[in-house]
Amino acid sequence: MTKFGRLVLAATLSLVFLSPAIAQRDGQLSAFANRSAGLMHWADHTWVTDFQLRPTCPTPQADYWYSAGDCHPSGSDKDPRPLSSADADLGVAKCIARPNEHTFNPGPATARIVYGIDGVCHQIANRILAATGTRDEAPITVAGARGYRISRFVYGEYGTASQWARLRAECAVAAVPFPSAHADLFAMTAESGLQGKMTIIEKEQDLLRRRIAEIGRRAKSGELASREMADQMNDAINASLRRLASMLGAGDFQRLFDWPAEQEFVLVNPEVAARVKYEKP
């Protein structure tokens, strides 16, 4: 590994979550994924439980964090796929997001994330999984979910940074400050061996996030219907991906996103967006 690569990887260690002063490792969190739809271009849905068994639906065992989704039973064509498990402070997890509340509206059950604007189910689940972090180990994430690397590029691992910082402080999930506004992108490019393309990717990420913020503002003001918001978000994301594929080439694009350069991508599920209340009261 080059000296630059070692420095980048060292910088990303700032994403490691430190346990609160009095950590209560009193349980375990497990992350699951399944296909959001039967089409190949959809991202996986992800959610979190404090048990490893696959849930019984429609009433799963407690505690089940829906993460802006439905209960997903086993024995179907979209069988839940275990991603990872780790010991956790369940009190912190329940502070970050309220379990066993089946709602799509932003609030305690979605870890404050407004679906499609601050993040999607990947970022909701990652916030809950932050409760698995310790002084010595980074928290687990939903990194094995289909489409996660694109989701991470679009929203980051934990969604809107300022919003997450407030919730993290409220729930005593301490963290070393990020070294830059693009720390997550530094990690992604280092993992993919594309540090030399960082400037190109960073510029495109900034452009996309400005577009997302504008679409989000219009949705919250009532100018856009929920499905229209989702369509515009997905159009903006795919336009960004096409620009990157053109600049990076198909091979580097595949290495960065683990996704074919020519394939369309649906990150913001219109069916989920249709169930979210975006307008401010």
N, C-alpha and C positions, 0 to 999 in steps of 0.2 A: 504494500500500500504506500502511496506517495505521502510525503510530509503534509501536503495540503489535505489529503484525504483523512489523515490521522487528526489533524486540527479540526476538520469539519465534524468528524465523529465525536471528538471530545466535546465540541460545542453542543452537540445534541444531547449530551448527558444532562443538560440543564432541564430537559423535559421530565426527568425522573421525579416522581412525587415522593415527598418525605412524609413519614407517618407523623400524626399529631403528637403532642407532648405525651399524652397518655393513650397509646394505641390499644384498641380492643380487637384482637384478631379472633373474633368470636364466630366465624362461619366461613363459608366459601361462596364465591360467585362464579357462575358459569355463563358463557356466551354461546349463543346459537345463531344459526343462519338458515334461511331457505330461499328459494327462488320467489321473487315478488310476482312473477307471472310466467307463463309457459314460453315466452319469447326469449330468444338467446341474448337480446340486446338490453335486458333489464338487469339492474343491480340486485343483489340479494337483500332481503330484509333481515335485520338483526335484532336480537333482544337479549335480556339478561334474566337469570333466575338465581335463587340461592339454593338450588338443588340440581343434581346432575341428571335425574331421570327426565325423560321427555314428558311434556305436560299432558294431562288429561283435559280435554276441552269440551264444552266452553268454559268450564270452571277449573282452572289449573291449581295445583298446589301453591300455597304461599311459600315464598314471596316471588312474584312474577312481575317483571317490569316490561310492559308492552312495547315501550319505545315507539309510540305512534304507529301501532300495528294491531293486528288481531291475535287471538290465541291460535297457535299453530300445532295441531295434533300430529302424532306419528301415524304411520299406516296410510299415508296419502301420497299423491304424486309429487307433493312438495314436502317430503319428509324432513323434519328438522335435522340439521347437521351440526354436531358439537364443534365449536371452534377452540375454546380454551377454558381452563378453570384455574382458580387460585384462591388461597386464603384471603380473607377480607375483613375489614371493619364494617360490619353490617349497619351500625349506627350512622357512619359516614355515608354509606350507600343510600340509606333511606332519607338522609338529609338532602343529598344531591337530587334524588328523584323519588317521588312517592310510589311505592309498589302497589300492585293489585287494583289500579285505577285505570279502567279501559276508556281512555279519552284521546282524541286527536288534537284537542285545543291546547295551545301553549300554556304552560304553568308548571306546578310541582311535579306532575306525572311525566313531563317531557324534559325534565332538568332545565326548564325555562326556555328551551329551544323552540323557536317558531319554525315549524316544518317548512323546508324549502328555502328559507331565508337565512336562518342562522346555521342550518345543518339539516341532516336527515336522520334516519334511525341509526346510522353508523356513529354519528357524533353523540346522540343521546346515550347509546349503549356505552361508548367510551367514557363519557362523564361518570356514569355509574361505576364502571370498572376501575375508575381512578381510585376507588376505595381498596383496591388490591395492592396499591403501591406501598413500598416500605422504604426505609432509609437505604437499603442495599439493593433493591430491585425496582425496576420500572413497573408500572401497572400493566396488566395484560390489556389487549385491545381486540377489536374484531378484524384484525389484519387479514385473516383467512377468507373473509367474505368476498364474493365475486363483485368486482367493480370498486373495491375499497380504495385502491390507489388513486383512481380518478376522484372519488369522493374526498379523499385526503387533500388532493390538489385543489379542489374547488372550495372546501370549507375548513380544511385543517383537521387535525385529529379530534379536536374538542369543540369545533364550531366557533362562533363569533368570540374573539379573544377577550374583549372588554367585559362582555356578559359572563363568560366563564370565570374570569378573574374575580368578579364579585361573588359568584356562587361558591367558588373554591374557598374564599376567605370566610364566608358565612358558615361553611361546613367543616372548617379546620382541615382542609386538604392543602397543606403548604407545598410550595414548589419554588425552586430556584428561578429567578427571573429569566425570561427568554433572552438569548443573546442578540436576537434581531427579530424584526417583524416577519422574517421568512425562515425561521428556525426549522419548521417542518419541511420546507422545501429543500433546505440544506441536507436534511436527513435523507429525503427521497432521492436527491441527485447522487449523494454519496453511496447509497445502497445500490443504485443503478450504474455507477461508474460514469456518471454524466456531469461531474463537477464543472467541466469546461463549458457546458451549455447552460450553466446556472443563470447567467444574465438574460438570455433569451427566454427561459422558462419563467423567471421572476417577473419580467415585464408583461408577459402574457397573463400570468396569475393576477397581477395588479389590475390589468384591463378587465378581466373577467369579474373580479370582485367588485369593481365599480359598477359594472352592469348589473350584477346581482343585487347590490344595494339599491339601485334605481328601481328595479322591478319590485323589490320588496317594499320600497316606499309607496309605490303606486298601489300595491295590493293592500297595504295597511290603511291607505286613505280611501279605499273603496273604488278606485279607478279601474281595477282589474278584478274580474271574477276569479274564483279559486282555480278552476281548470285552466283558464287563460294564463294565470300566473305560472302554473306548472309548465304549460307549453312554452311560454317565453323563457323560463329558466332553462328547460332542456334545449331549446334552440340556441340560447346563449352559450351553454356548455359545449354543445356539439360544434358550434362555430369556432369556439376557442380550441377545441381538440383538433379540428381540421387545420387551423393555422399552425398549430404546433407540429402536426404530422408533416406539413409541408416544409417547415423550417428544420425539423430534426431528422426527417427521413423515417421510413417505416420501421427499420430495425431499432433505432434509438427510442422511438415512440413506444414500441412494444416493451422494451426494457424498462422504461420509466413507468408505464401504466399497467403492464401485464394485460394489455387489451389490443386487439388488432386495429391498425390505423384506419382501415377502411370501414369499420363497423360502427353504426350509429349506437348511441348509448342513452338509456333512460335512467336518470338518477332520481328525479323528483316525480314520484308516482302520482299521476293525475287523480286516481281514485282516492288516494290518501288526502291529497290537497283539497279535494271536494268536501272533505269532512272536517276541515280546519276553519276556525273563525279567525280571519285575518284582520278585519277592521277593528280598530281600537274602540272601546266603549265610549 
